[in-house]
């Protein structure tokens, strides 16, 4: 498998899952500004959507969209427990979190990384993020992971998004449970391995 990624971006989530599952994989770095892969290919010929992550399977099939990728990977090794079985309420809860993170958090960070975004757009996005962080801080108070005691693919995604606050120099001091959660996830060996491979440590 090949994971097309950009260091520290949302592709870190499936990268963490690959490491958690100890699945053999190759990393291919993508420069999103130029749409070039590190080996000189036009990334849009691989993923016409033009963004990461993208997972190229050994049979040539391409999977895009982070939440879809992490669920596919988790199902390759169900015994690892990163995703509950299909058809269970527990799995729906993880999917619920993946959707929340993608739509309510991930997308609100977009204007904060865009130099051309208006001040009003950035202010509205920041306000939305703060409300979502307050909600998460309440949920994570006294809880190790989003769905309880077990790490899931949703935790890999949330950790990735929280990590962006450091690039943006956003303080998390107002949400101590969120800070503790992020620190705890950061100590996982697979998270350390993925971040080191992306040059983030």
GROMACS elastic network, one bead per residue, 0.5 to 0.9 nm:
[ bonds ]
;  ai    aj funct       b0    kb
    1    23     6  0.86750   500
    1    24     6  0.70242   500
    1    26     6  0.61938   500
    1    27     6  0.86757   500
    1    55     6  0.68068   500
    1    56     6  0.56256   500
    1    58     6  0.54965   500
    1    59     6  0.89782   500
    2    25     6  0.56412   500
    2    27     6  0.57497   500
    2    28     6  0.67561   500
    2    54     6  0.81525   500
    2    55     6  0.56621   500
    2    56     6  0.50315   500
    2    57     6  0.66506   500
    2    58     6  0.80423   500
    3    11     6  0.81152   500
    3    14     6  0.82131   500
    3    15     6  0.74531   500
    3    25     6  0.70622   500
    3    26     6  0.62112   500
    3    27     6  0.50541   500
    3    28     6  0.60614   500
    3    29     6  0.83585   500
    3    52     6  0.88724   500
    3    53     6  0.69390   500
    3    54     6  0.59258   500
    3    56     6  0.65033   500
    3    57     6  0.88945   500
    4    11     6  0.76306   500
    4    26     6  0.86011   500
    4    27     6  0.61357   500
    4    29     6  0.58391   500
    4    30     6  0.64053   500
    4    37     6  0.81926   500
    4    43     6  0.89471   500
    4    52     6  0.63596   500
    4    53     6  0.56722   500
    4    54     6  0.52110   500
    4    55     6  0.63204   500
    4    56     6  0.79523   500
    5     8     6  0.85760   500
    5     9     6  0.74011   500
    5    10     6  0.82002   500
    5    11     6  0.52356   500
    5    12     6  0.73834   500
    5    15     6  0.83290   500
    5    27     6  0.70171   500
    5    28     6  0.62199   500
    5    29     6  0.51007   500
    5    30     6  0.57456   500
    5    31     6  0.87228   500
    5    51     6  0.88414   500
    5    52     6  0.57478   500
    5    53     6  0.54948   500
    5    54     6  0.73279   500
    5   198     6  0.88578   500
    6     9     6  0.55369   500
    6    10     6  0.80122   500
    6    11     6  0.65871   500
    6    12     6  0.79520   500
    6    28     6  0.84860   500
    6    29     6  0.56022   500
    6    30     6  0.54342   500
    6    31     6  0.67838   500
    6    32     6  0.75255   500
    6    52     6  0.71063   500
    6    53     6  0.79639   500
    6   198     6  0.80295   500
    7    10     6  0.86793   500
    7    11     6  0.77143   500
    7    12     6  0.71274   500
    7    29     6  0.75836   500
    7    30     6  0.86569   500
    7   195     6  0.82521   500
    7   197     6  0.88484   500
    7   198     6  0.51315   500
    7   199     6  0.71264   500
    7   200     6  0.73014   500
    8    11     6  0.73135   500
    8    12     6  0.58242   500
    8   160     6  0.74168   500
    8   163     6  0.79247   500
    8   164     6  0.76990   500
    8   195     6  0.76952   500
    8   198     6  0.70947   500
    8   199     6  0.86326   500
    8   200     6  0.69577   500
    9    12     6  0.58511   500
    9    13     6  0.83563   500
    9    52     6  0.80633   500
    9    53     6  0.84833   500
    9   160     6  0.74553   500
    9   161     6  0.82548   500
    9   164     6  0.80912   500
   10    13     6  0.59005   500
   10    14     6  0.81195   500
   10    52     6  0.73022   500
   10    53     6  0.68475   500
   10    66     6  0.71727   500
   10   106     6  0.82885   500
   10   157     6  0.74498   500
   10   160     6  0.63731   500
   10   161     6  0.70973   500
   11    14     6  0.57629   500
   11    15     6  0.63132   500
   11    16     6  0.87613   500
   11    52     6  0.60835   500
   11    54     6  0.79552   500
   11    66     6  0.68183   500
   11   157     6  0.89717   500
   11   160     6  0.84473   500
   12    16     6  0.60458   500
   12    17     6  0.86398   500
   12    53     6  0.83209   500
   12   156     6  0.80542   500
   12   157     6  0.79038   500
   12   160     6  0.62353   500
   12   191     6  0.89579   500
   12   194     6  0.72354   500
   12   195     6  0.76445   500
   12   198     6  0.82953   500
   13    16     6  0.52512   500
   13    17     6  0.64594   500
   13    18     6  0.88114   500
   13    53     6  0.88849   500
   13    66     6  0.71794   500
   13    67     6  0.87741   500
   13    70     6  0.75729   500
   13   153     6  0.78375   500
   13   154     6  0.86616   500
   13   155     6  0.85963   500
   13   156     6  0.50446   500
   13   158     6  0.81926   500
   13   159     6  0.78478   500
   13   160     6  0.59121   500
   13   161     6  0.87558   500
   14    18     6  0.60704   500
   14    19     6  0.85685   500
   14    53     6  0.77643   500
   14    55     6  0.88858   500
   14    66     6  0.65466   500
   14    67     6  0.83223   500
   14    69     6  0.65909   500
   14    70     6  0.53405   500
   14    73     6  0.80260   500
   14   153     6  0.81759   500
   14   156     6  0.75681   500
   14   157     6  0.79127   500
   15    18     6  0.50981   500
   15    19     6  0.63584   500
   15    20     6  0.86492   500
   15    27     6  0.86866   500
   15    70     6  0.88483   500
   15   156     6  0.88979   500
   15   191     6  0.85527   500
   15   194     6  0.60490   500
   15   195     6  0.87132   500
   16    19     6  0.51137   500
   16    20     6  0.60730   500
   16    21     6  0.86368   500
   16   153     6  0.87604   500
   16   156     6  0.63749   500
   16   157     6  0.88309   500
   16   190     6  0.60382   500
   16   191     6  0.54518   500
   16   192     6  0.85789   500
   16   193     6  0.79151   500
   16   194     6  0.55162   500
   16   195     6  0.81002   500
   17    21     6  0.61458   500
   17    22     6  0.83860   500
   17    23     6  0.87458   500
   17    70     6  0.65419   500
   17    73     6  0.72768   500
   17    74     6  0.74781   500
   17    82     6  0.82617   500
   17   152     6  0.88627   500
   17   153     6  0.66580   500
   17   156     6  0.69023   500
   17   190     6  0.78432   500
   17   191     6  0.85033   500
   17   194     6  0.89342   500
   18    21     6  0.52883   500
   18    22     6  0.59737   500
   18    23     6  0.54223   500
   18    24     6  0.77135   500
   18    25     6  0.74859   500
   18    70     6  0.83466   500
   18    73     6  0.71258   500
   18    74     6  0.86038   500
   18   190     6  0.84166   500
   18   194     6  0.85864   500
   19    23     6  0.65620   500
   19    24     6  0.85481   500
   19    25     6  0.89788   500
   19   189     6  0.86229   500
   19   190     6  0.50573   500
   19   191     6  0.74582   500
   19   193     6  0.70503   500
   19   194     6  0.65895   500
   20    23     6  0.80259   500
   20    80     6  0.83852   500
   20    82     6  0.86182   500
   20   188     6  0.89380   500
   20   189     6  0.81292   500
   20   190     6  0.50895   500
   20   191     6  0.77480   500
   21    73     6  0.81418   500
   21    74     6  0.76167   500
   21    76     6  0.88048   500
   21    77     6  0.69803   500
   21    80     6  0.68535   500
   21    82     6  0.86126   500
   21   190     6  0.85674   500
   22    25     6  0.88670   500
   22   190     6  0.85195   500
   23    73     6  0.86282   500
   23    77     6  0.89827   500
   27   197     6  0.88769   500
   28    37     6  0.67310   500
   28    38     6  0.65837   500
   28    39     6  0.79386   500
   29    36     6  0.86544   500
   29    37     6  0.57416   500
   29    38     6  0.53906   500
   29    39     6  0.83980   500
   29   198     6  0.88808   500
   30    33     6  0.88262   500
   30    34     6  0.85557   500
   30    35     6  0.67495   500
   30    36     6  0.58356   500
   30    38     6  0.60782   500
   30    43     6  0.72318   500
   30    51     6  0.87906   500
   30    52     6  0.79403   500
   31    34     6  0.56345   500
   31    35     6  0.55179   500
   31    36     6  0.53872   500
   31    37     6  0.61671   500
   31    38     6  0.74218   500
   31    43     6  0.86573   500
   32    36     6  0.70187   500
   32    37     6  0.86051   500
   32    43     6  0.85145   500
   32    50     6  0.76829   500
   32    51     6  0.69610   500
   32    52     6  0.82988   500
   33    36     6  0.80433   500
   34    37     6  0.87126   500
   34    42     6  0.86068   500
   34    43     6  0.89220   500
   35    41     6  0.83872   500
   35    42     6  0.59902   500
   35    43     6  0.52752   500
   35    44     6  0.67400   500
   35    50     6  0.69929   500
   35    51     6  0.84345   500
   36    39     6  0.79343   500
   36    40     6  0.58387   500
   36    41     6  0.55501   500
   36    43     6  0.53622   500
   36    44     6  0.83155   500
   37    40     6  0.52582   500
   37    41     6  0.52040   500
   37    42     6  0.65062   500
   37    43     6  0.58862   500
   38    41     6  0.74600   500
   40    43     6  0.87596   500
   41    44     6  0.87079   500
   41    45     6  0.79781   500
   41    46     6  0.85336   500
   42    45     6  0.57148   500
   42    46     6  0.73696   500
   43    46     6  0.52052   500
   43    47     6  0.61351   500
   43    48     6  0.76163   500
   43    50     6  0.65880   500
   43    51     6  0.83924   500
   44    49     6  0.67199   500
   44    50     6  0.50977   500
   44    51     6  0.82726   500
   45    48     6  0.59142   500
   45    50     6  0.86450   500
   46    49     6  0.89128   500
   46    50     6  0.84177   500
   46    54     6  0.85829   500
   46    56     6  0.87629   500
   46    62     6  0.82187   500
   47    50     6  0.56598   500
   47    51     6  0.72388   500
   47    52     6  0.82986   500
   47    54     6  0.70243   500
   47    62     6  0.79059   500
   47    64     6  0.78601   500
   48    51     6  0.82062   500
   49    52     6  0.85170   500
   49    64     6  0.86975   500
   51    54     6  0.77473   500
   51    64     6  0.87641   500
   51    65     6  0.89999   500
   52    55     6  0.88630   500
   52    64     6  0.74754   500
   52    65     6  0.76220   500
   52    66     6  0.81049   500
   53    63     6  0.86078   500
   53    64     6  0.62002   500
   53    65     6  0.63969   500
   53    66     6  0.60723   500
   53    69     6  0.82903   500
   54    62     6  0.67553   500
   54    63     6  0.57646   500
   54    65     6  0.70047   500
   54    66     6  0.78438   500
   54    69     6  0.79082   500
   55    61     6  0.83004   500
   55    62     6  0.56288   500
   55    63     6  0.51126   500
   55    64     6  0.64010   500
   55    69     6  0.70775   500
   56    59     6  0.81747   500
   56    60     6  0.61907   500
   56    61     6  0.59083   500
   56    63     6  0.65038   500
   56    64     6  0.88492   500
   57    60     6  0.53449   500
   57    61     6  0.52642   500
   57    62     6  0.61570   500
   57    63     6  0.78398   500
   58    61     6  0.73670   500
   59    62     6  0.89808   500
   63    66     6  0.88040   500
   63    68     6  0.74769   500
   63    69     6  0.62783   500
   63    72     6  0.88071   500
   64    67     6  0.87012   500
   64    68     6  0.69774   500
   64    69     6  0.65021   500
   65    68     6  0.55413   500
   65    69     6  0.62678   500
   65    70     6  0.88914   500
   66    69     6  0.50622   500
   66    70     6  0.61951   500
   66    71     6  0.86393   500
   66   102     6  0.87553   500
   66   157     6  0.82435   500
   67    70     6  0.53928   500
   67    71     6  0.63072   500
   67    72     6  0.86720   500
   67    95     6  0.81491   500
   67    98     6  0.61690   500
   67    99     6  0.78248   500
   67   102     6  0.79870   500
   67   153     6  0.83037   500
   67   154     6  0.82544   500
   67   157     6  0.81171   500
   68    71     6  0.53354   500
   68    72     6  0.62086   500
   68    73     6  0.87130   500
   69    72     6  0.51284   500
   69    73     6  0.61912   500
   69    74     6  0.86187   500
   70    73     6  0.50786   500
   70    74     6  0.60533   500
   70    75     6  0.85915   500
   70   153     6  0.61966   500
   70   154     6  0.85942   500
   70   156     6  0.89468   500
   70   157     6  0.89131   500
   71    74     6  0.51103   500
   71    75     6  0.62111   500
   71    76     6  0.88256   500
   71    82     6  0.86516   500
   71    83     6  0.70543   500
   71    95     6  0.87908   500
   71   153     6  0.72526   500
   72    75     6  0.53043   500
   72    76     6  0.66688   500
   73    76     6  0.52545   500
   73    77     6  0.72642   500
   73    78     6  0.89935   500
   74    77     6  0.56256   500
   74    78     6  0.59981   500
   74    79     6  0.89323   500
   74    80     6  0.76734   500
   74    81     6  0.77651   500
   74    82     6  0.58195   500
   74    83     6  0.59230   500
   74   152     6  0.89361   500
   74   153     6  0.75115   500
   75    78     6  0.50683   500
   75    79     6  0.87608   500
   75    82     6  0.84729   500
   75    83     6  0.72276   500
   75    84     6  0.89256   500
   75    85     6  0.83514   500
   76    79     6  0.89027   500
   77    80     6  0.58072   500
   77    81     6  0.79614   500
   77    82     6  0.85257   500
   78    81     6  0.56872   500
   78    82     6  0.71689   500
   78    83     6  0.69773   500
   78    84     6  0.76982   500
   78    85     6  0.76340   500
   79    82     6  0.82665   500
   80    83     6  0.81704   500
   81    84     6  0.64248   500
   81    85     6  0.88752   500
   81   150     6  0.79730   500
   81   151     6  0.80529   500
   81   152     6  0.72680   500
   82   150     6  0.79154   500
   82   151     6  0.63763   500
   82   153     6  0.56010   500
   82   154     6  0.86304   500
   83    86     6  0.86092   500
   83    90     6  0.84182   500
   83    91     6  0.63470   500
   83    94     6  0.72109   500
   83   151     6  0.88958   500
   83   152     6  0.58768   500
   83   153     6  0.65410   500
   83   154     6  0.87358   500
   84    87     6  0.87973   500
   84    88     6  0.70985   500
   84    89     6  0.85935   500
   84    90     6  0.59346   500
   84    92     6  0.85366   500
   84    94     6  0.80030   500
   84   152     6  0.86372   500
   85    88     6  0.60363   500
   85    89     6  0.89996   500
   85    90     6  0.78427   500
   85    91     6  0.61843   500
   86    89     6  0.85916   500
   86    90     6  0.87864   500
   86    91     6  0.62222   500
   86    92     6  0.82694   500
   87    90     6  0.85551   500
   87    91     6  0.70773   500
   87    92     6  0.78472   500
   88    91     6  0.53824   500
   88    92     6  0.66475   500
   88    93     6  0.89209   500
   89    93     6  0.62731   500
   89    94     6  0.88715   500
   90    93     6  0.51316   500
   90    94     6  0.66504   500
   90    95     6  0.88510   500
   90   147     6  0.82126   500
   91    94     6  0.51946   500
   91    95     6  0.62854   500
   91    96     6  0.85141   500
   92    96     6  0.59209   500
   92    97     6  0.86144   500
   93    97     6  0.63552   500
   93    98     6  0.87096   500
   93   147     6  0.72229   500
   94    97     6  0.51268   500
   94    98     6  0.62538   500
   94    99     6  0.86893   500
   94   146     6  0.81626   500
   94   147     6  0.69980   500
   94   152     6  0.73953   500
   94   153     6  0.76123   500
   94   154     6  0.60821   500
   95    99     6  0.61638   500
   95   100     6  0.85494   500
   95   154     6  0.76918   500
   96    99     6  0.52475   500
   96   100     6  0.62203   500
   96   101     6  0.87014   500
   96   154     6  0.89913   500
   97   101     6  0.60508   500
   97   102     6  0.84383   500
   97   146     6  0.76691   500
   97   147     6  0.85808   500
   97   154     6  0.61017   500
   97   155     6  0.87534   500
   97   158     6  0.87598   500
   98   101     6  0.52702   500
   98   102     6  0.61005   500
   98   103     6  0.85945   500
   98   153     6  0.80998   500
   98   154     6  0.54176   500
   98   155     6  0.87760   500
   98   157     6  0.73061   500
   98   158     6  0.82885   500
   99   102     6  0.51268   500
   99   103     6  0.59824   500
   99   104     6  0.79521   500
  100   103     6  0.54133   500
  100   104     6  0.53333   500
  100   105     6  0.70628   500
  100   106     6  0.87708   500
  101   104     6  0.56073   500
  101   106     6  0.59451   500
  101   107     6  0.85406   500
  101   154     6  0.81026   500
  101   157     6  0.73025   500
  101   158     6  0.64381   500
  101   161     6  0.80071   500
  102   105     6  0.59540   500
  102   107     6  0.64355   500
  102   157     6  0.84503   500
  102   158     6  0.89889   500
  103   106     6  0.61312   500
  103   107     6  0.56635   500
  103   108     6  0.77386   500
  104   107     6  0.64252   500
  104   108     6  0.64640   500
  104   128     6  0.77592   500
  104   129     6  0.76267   500
  104   132     6  0.71970   500
  105   108     6  0.52739   500
  105   109     6  0.66208   500
  105   128     6  0.79546   500
  105   129     6  0.60797   500
  105   132     6  0.70268   500
  105   133     6  0.85787   500
  105   158     6  0.87065   500
  105   161     6  0.74068   500
  106   109     6  0.55038   500
  106   110     6  0.71065   500
  106   158     6  0.88744   500
  106   161     6  0.63489   500
  107   110     6  0.53455   500
  107   111     6  0.82586   500
  107   125     6  0.86551   500
  108   111     6  0.68771   500
  108   112     6  0.78939   500
  108   122     6  0.86213   500
  108   124     6  0.85818   500
  108   125     6  0.50130   500
  108   126     6  0.73152   500
  108   128     6  0.69601   500
  108   129     6  0.65096   500
  109   112     6  0.53381   500
  109   113     6  0.68569   500
  109   122     6  0.85597   500
  109   125     6  0.67694   500
  109   126     6  0.77082   500
  109   129     6  0.76773   500
  109   161     6  0.84195   500
  109   164     6  0.82764   500
  110   113     6  0.56030   500
  110   114     6  0.66743   500
  110   122     6  0.88252   500
  110   125     6  0.83327   500
  111   115     6  0.78796   500
  111   116     6  0.82249   500
  111   117     6  0.54912   500
  111   118     6  0.80856   500
  111   121     6  0.67550   500
  111   122     6  0.56477   500
  111   125     6  0.71457   500
  112   115     6  0.76709   500
  112   117     6  0.74463   500
  112   121     6  0.86683   500
  112   122     6  0.58006   500
  112   123     6  0.89429   500
  112   125     6  0.76740   500
  112   126     6  0.79586   500
  112   168     6  0.77752   500
  113   116     6  0.89660   500
  113   117     6  0.82925   500
  113   168     6  0.80915   500
  114   117     6  0.53573   500
  114   118     6  0.89489   500
  115   118     6  0.84094   500
  117   120     6  0.83288   500
  117   121     6  0.64529   500
  117   122     6  0.66949   500
  118   121     6  0.52373   500
  118   122     6  0.63285   500
  118   123     6  0.86302   500
  119   122     6  0.51254   500
  119   123     6  0.60501   500
  119   124     6  0.85955   500
  120   123     6  0.50686   500
  120   124     6  0.61414   500
  120   125     6  0.85339   500
  121   124     6  0.52118   500
  121   125     6  0.61271   500
  121   126     6  0.85804   500
  122   125     6  0.50760   500
  122   126     6  0.60526   500
  122   127     6  0.85655   500
  123   126     6  0.51181   500
  123   127     6  0.61890   500
  123   128     6  0.86733   500
  124   127     6  0.51429   500
  124   128     6  0.62863   500
  124   129     6  0.87114   500
  125   128     6  0.50901   500
  125   129     6  0.62094   500
  125   130     6  0.86678   500
  126   129     6  0.50528   500
  126   130     6  0.61800   500
  126   131     6  0.87287   500
  127   130     6  0.51463   500
  127   131     6  0.63885   500
  127   132     6  0.87761   500
  128   131     6  0.52298   500
  128   132     6  0.63128   500
  128   133     6  0.86111   500
  129   132     6  0.51080   500
  129   133     6  0.60095   500
  129   134     6  0.85573   500
  130   133     6  0.50164   500
  130   134     6  0.61569   500
  130   135     6  0.86773   500
  131   134     6  0.51482   500
  131   135     6  0.63908   500
  131   136     6  0.87670   500
  132   135     6  0.50568   500
  132   136     6  0.61999   500
  132   137     6  0.85425   500
  133   137     6  0.59478   500
  133   138     6  0.85809   500
  133   172     6  0.87282   500
  133   175     6  0.71334   500
  133   178     6  0.75536   500
  134   137     6  0.50668   500
  134   138     6  0.63940   500
  134   139     6  0.87799   500
  134   174     6  0.83125   500
  134   175     6  0.66127   500
  134   178     6  0.87401   500
  135   138     6  0.53012   500
  135   139     6  0.63817   500
  135   140     6  0.87601   500
  136   140     6  0.59422   500
  136   141     6  0.84010   500
  136   146     6  0.86773   500
  136   175     6  0.85849   500
  136   177     6  0.82945   500
  136   178     6  0.69473   500
  137   140     6  0.52269   500
  137   141     6  0.60586   500
  137   175     6  0.56079   500
  137   176     6  0.71120   500
  137   177     6  0.51763   500
  137   178     6  0.51570   500
  137   179     6  0.86227   500
  138   141     6  0.53656   500
  138   142     6  0.89003   500
  138   175     6  0.85639   500
  138   177     6  0.74977   500
  138   178     6  0.86700   500
  139   142     6  0.81531   500
  139   143     6  0.73789   500
  139   146     6  0.76288   500
  139   177     6  0.86216   500
  140   144     6  0.68479   500
  140   145     6  0.70003   500
  140   146     6  0.67697   500
  140   148     6  0.88110   500
  140   177     6  0.58719   500
  140   178     6  0.66960   500
  140   180     6  0.89954   500
  140   181     6  0.72581   500
  141   144     6  0.83521   500
  141   176     6  0.84674   500
  141   177     6  0.52373   500
  141   178     6  0.79832   500
  141   181     6  0.89077   500
  142   177     6  0.77504   500
  143   146     6  0.73226   500
  143   147     6  0.83555   500
  143   148     6  0.59374   500
  143   149     6  0.69634   500
  143   177     6  0.86481   500
  143   181     6  0.83433   500
  144   147     6  0.84892   500
  144   148     6  0.62874   500
  144   149     6  0.56486   500
  144   150     6  0.76611   500
  144   151     6  0.81397   500
  144   180     6  0.88789   500
  144   181     6  0.65739   500
  144   184     6  0.79704   500
  144   185     6  0.88410   500
  145   148     6  0.51106   500
  145   149     6  0.57759   500
  145   150     6  0.62304   500
  145   151     6  0.58580   500
  145   152     6  0.77974   500
  145   154     6  0.89206   500
  145   155     6  0.66296   500
  145   181     6  0.74115   500
  145   185     6  0.86645   500
  146   149     6  0.81690   500
  146   150     6  0.82771   500
  146   151     6  0.77880   500
  146   152     6  0.79282   500
  146   154     6  0.72603   500
  146   155     6  0.64281   500
  146   158     6  0.88505   500
  147   150     6  0.68962   500
  147   151     6  0.78485   500
  147   152     6  0.77241   500
  147   154     6  0.86118   500
  147   155     6  0.87531   500
  148   151     6  0.80747   500
  151   154     6  0.79986   500
  151   155     6  0.62260   500
  151   156     6  0.81680   500
  151   185     6  0.86804   500
  152   155     6  0.54099   500
  152   156     6  0.69784   500
  153   156     6  0.51781   500
  153   157     6  0.65956   500
  153   158     6  0.88874   500
  154   157     6  0.51385   500
  154   158     6  0.62063   500
  154   159     6  0.85606   500
  155   158     6  0.50613   500
  155   159     6  0.59356   500
  155   160     6  0.84274   500
  155   185     6  0.78673   500
  156   159     6  0.53030   500
  156   160     6  0.62929   500
  156   161     6  0.89101   500
  156   185     6  0.81246   500
  156   191     6  0.82216   500
  157   160     6  0.51390   500
  157   161     6  0.64159   500
  157   162     6  0.87475   500
  158   161     6  0.51783   500
  158   162     6  0.61119   500
  158   163     6  0.84632   500
  158   182     6  0.86808   500
  159   162     6  0.51809   500
  159   163     6  0.60754   500
  159   164     6  0.89918   500
  159   181     6  0.83980   500
  159   182     6  0.60671   500
  159   185     6  0.69170   500
  159   186     6  0.78163   500
  160   163     6  0.51437   500
  160   164     6  0.69660   500
  161   164     6  0.54661   500
  161   165     6  0.76891   500
  162   165     6  0.57228   500
  162   166     6  0.79831   500
  162   178     6  0.85821   500
  162   182     6  0.72454   500
  163   166     6  0.58044   500
  163   167     6  0.74160   500
  163   182     6  0.79602   500
  164   167     6  0.52192   500
  164   168     6  0.63443   500
  164   169     6  0.84915   500
  164   170     6  0.84870   500
  165   168     6  0.50215   500
  165   169     6  0.57719   500
  165   171     6  0.71735   500
  165   172     6  0.78642   500
  166   170     6  0.61998   500
  166   171     6  0.79179   500
  167   170     6  0.78958   500
  171   174     6  0.75704   500
  172   175     6  0.55790   500
  172   176     6  0.71955   500
  172   178     6  0.74708   500
  172   179     6  0.64392   500
  173   176     6  0.60119   500
  173   178     6  0.89112   500
  173   179     6  0.73858   500
  174   178     6  0.89835   500
  175   178     6  0.54219   500
  175   179     6  0.64813   500
  175   180     6  0.89677   500
  176   180     6  0.62056   500
  176   181     6  0.85236   500
  177   180     6  0.51085   500
  177   181     6  0.60888   500
  177   182     6  0.86175   500
  178   181     6  0.50106   500
  178   182     6  0.61473   500
  178   183     6  0.86036   500
  179   182     6  0.52085   500
  179   183     6  0.62119   500
  179   184     6  0.86108   500
  180   183     6  0.51545   500
  180   184     6  0.61214   500
  180   185     6  0.87053   500
  181   184     6  0.51406   500
  181   185     6  0.62574   500
  181   186     6  0.85457   500
  182   185     6  0.52718   500
  182   186     6  0.60585   500
  182   187     6  0.88692   500
  183   186     6  0.50856   500
  183   187     6  0.66357   500
  184   187     6  0.55191   500
  184   188     6  0.72863   500
  185   188     6  0.55818   500
  185   191     6  0.72851   500
  186   189     6  0.82125   500
  186   191     6  0.60026   500
  186   192     6  0.66765   500
  187   190     6  0.85584   500
  187   191     6  0.69994   500
  187   192     6  0.66687   500
  188   191     6  0.52764   500
  188   192     6  0.63103   500
  188   193     6  0.87157   500
  189   192     6  0.50561   500
  189   193     6  0.61119   500
  189   194     6  0.86778   500
  190   194     6  0.61748   500
  190   195     6  0.85558   500
  191   194     6  0.52184   500
  191   195     6  0.61005   500
  191   196     6  0.84337   500
  192   195     6  0.52145   500
  192   196     6  0.59558   500
  192   197     6  0.85154   500
  192   201     6  0.78222   500
  193   196     6  0.51985   500
  193   197     6  0.61673   500
  193   198     6  0.87375   500
  194   197     6  0.51474   500
  194   198     6  0.63649   500
  194   199     6  0.87864   500
  194   200     6  0.86164   500
  195   198     6  0.51160   500
  195   199     6  0.62632   500
  195   200     6  0.50148   500
  195   201     6  0.60328   500
  196   199     6  0.50635   500
  196   200     6  0.56224   500
  196   201     6  0.50823   500
  197   200     6  0.75793   500
  197   201     6  0.84372   500
  198   201     6  0.80325   500
